[in-house]
Amino acid sequence: MISSPRAWTLEQNDRRLVFSTGAEATLFAESGGAGVARHHHPVWKVVLPVGGHVRIGWEGRPPLAAAGLLVPPQLTHTCTVTSSYAALFIDSWRLRAGTGPVRLDADAVRRLLAALGPGDADGLGAAAGDVTAACGELIALTGAAPASRLDERVAHAVRTAGLPGPHGPHGSIGELAAEVGLSPSRLRALVRESVGIPLVRLRQWERLRNAVAGLPHASVAAAAAAAGFADQAHLTRTSRSLLGRTPASLGRASYGTDASRRGLSSPEKVRAGVATTC
């Protein structure tokens, strides 16, 4: 995945966003409730409300609500949270595959939030959070995947699929396949067999993570270009498809490229950091 984990906290008026991303997990937290449109992501998502509840809607099934929810990869759903929350996104091969969403009771949610670190007034922890501890706690609750070690060629492919450079966003899958000594079709088949997610989908996810990491520090168009998207519209479509919300809601709102146009209080409250991962 991305080689240099990054984190930021963004504050404007009474709203706070927290983001960190690293080798195998991404954290996004938000003060106040939120709702997202129909989407599906290629990773596990665990939603941890701070005192409220989370509700998902999925086609053909009754809505599901709980103190916390673990949503499996590739499930098309809507999601609403009634309070401040933290959401962890974890690679599909890290947890034991299940048939549907998993309800988490209030005690489990408290343990996972505590593992991320002490909360502030709104219940959210520090920007980086202790993602390693939270992932360990989640695996203890749900069970690890039967085979957590990936084929080295697959590991290399999914680790570098979204990186800038000749074999990242601006390179082709054919170039990536050649690097690991496989044909493009064989690499795609091996990734899908080992991970359960198409390589092209994983690549979209990695690009999106890289773009969101840069949102508070550049325009949406610049973040899109740096992450390998064709243009801002391409980033927006991908964000809506994978997360159910736009880049504007993830870290830029109507902000410009300097502190005054971002509407940030003084001193500057966008902080860069380093995330730990499980």
Secondary structure, DSSP 8 states (H G I E B T S, - for coil): --SS-EEEEEEETTEEEEEEE-SSEEEEEESS-EEEEEE--SEEEEEEESSS-EEEE-TTS--EEESEEEE-TT--EEEEESS-EEEEEEETTSB---SS-EEE-HHHHHHHHHHH----TTS---SS--HHHHHHHHHHHH-B-S-----HHHHHHHHHTT-SSTTTTTS-HHHHHHHTT--HHHHHHHHHHHHSS-HHHHHHHHHHHHHHHHGGGS-HHHHHHHHT-SSHHHHHHHHHHHHSS-HIIIIITT--SSHHHHT--SS---EEE-----
